[in-house]
């Protein structure tokens, strides 16, 4: 049901008020009419509010309609105010309209009342909607300006046909170093701010975008009035007419100076980390020199023996070609084994960019077993492996993973050096939920509880000649591969280090 129209009638004659209500209701305008005839009653009604329409007589016993109009325009300026009077002259009517009255109707011509009321209500509704739209627009503009200020992104619009800047947000001034109170700059003024070395590039790309009517992206430097140089990222979007003509470009500008510096710093730190990792590998390999020399010496010595044997079989009066062939074959295998060991060692010394590839972790563990077997044997330490079958491969840098295994396995061997009866180093691989779990356990002295977190701090070491960088670098490598490295709680003798790696492919057969 439609809500009745709430009318405030400023009228000293009750019969006239009743007549007006009856006339409106006859025209299907349901209304609730409240009549007042004194200034005090008018003020009270205005303060109470909830009025849709004010109908006022001009002549009242205690005050006049113009005074009532002034009260109403002050208290509720959006409520239509119509004079309904029998004594309103033309000059007074014009004055009333100037002050803020919506219309006037003579009581001798009440047939005009209903159209006047309907028109006044319609115009009031339109004004209210327009006011709401304007307020919503102002609020949106405020939010947009605040969002641009927080994100440090300015917006602009340019008419390429004339070179005129059509729109220039306040944040553009801050980003590009213009006076916020100076209005929109001319395009030539903006172009002069571009670093001289970048002006040709900006002009060329802008011209191409204008010809091709295409979106474009620019990175250039701007020189602020104080001489400060800032890095700017600009994005432009073409706006076309229905016929396909280029109307304007709209876009954004963003100051990316800090981001660029941060990227350069990250790259520098990445390089430093790579250098430290390489140094750690070289240092670790230095500790293994004697053991690896023995490892390489074995196949070379065997190859020499086989070569002598081959010569002896060939040097007989009747050469035994079958025996010589077998000796030569063994010699080839021994030489290849020595070359394989040398190749693995060379890779550990390699310094270069990361090379991600599919890596079989079980195969990597077996390779490290071969490399470190002699080092473990020197201290009567056995190396055991418990490798899961069908272990998924991982996308990783092979050399970096070798470094992690070398650090963890050498730490375990070092922890068992000097223990009675040697010890055992166990490397275990398991397949979990979309990841691999690797464990390296020793039966050495174990880790004191208070050192569980410290051991991953740079330069912290429990070794007399340690650098304190092996575990921090190992953790950094594993985390860069999307995994996690930690020292497991020691429930018994020795220490256990575990790390995870995300499995990137299905299990291999």
Secondary structure, DSSP 4 states (H G I P E B T S, - for coil): -PPPEEEEEE-S-HHHHHHHHHHHHHTT--EEEEEE-SHHHHHHHHHH---SEEEE-SB-SSSBHHHHHHHHHHH-TTSEEEEEESS--HHHHHHHHHHT--EEEEGGGTHHHHHHHHHHHHHHHHHHHHHHHHHHHHHHHHHHHHHHHHHTEEEEEEETTTTEEEEE-HHHHHHHT--TTS-SPPHHHHHHHB-HHHHHHHHHHHHHHHHHT--EEEEEEEE-TTS-EEEEEEEEEEEE-TTS-EEEEEEEEEE-HHHHHHHHHHHHHHHHHHHHHHHHHHHHHHHHHHHHHHHHHHHHHHHHHHHHHHHHHHTSTT--HHHHHHHHHHHHHHHHHHHHHHHHHHHHH---S--EEEE-HHHHHHHHHHHHHHHHHHTTEEEEEEE-TTPPPEEEEHHHHHHHHHHHHHHHHHHHTT-TT-EEEEEEEEE-SSEEEEEEE--SS---GGGTTGGGSTT--SSTT--S-HHHHHHHHHHHTT-EEEEEP--SSS-EEEEEEE--SPPP-
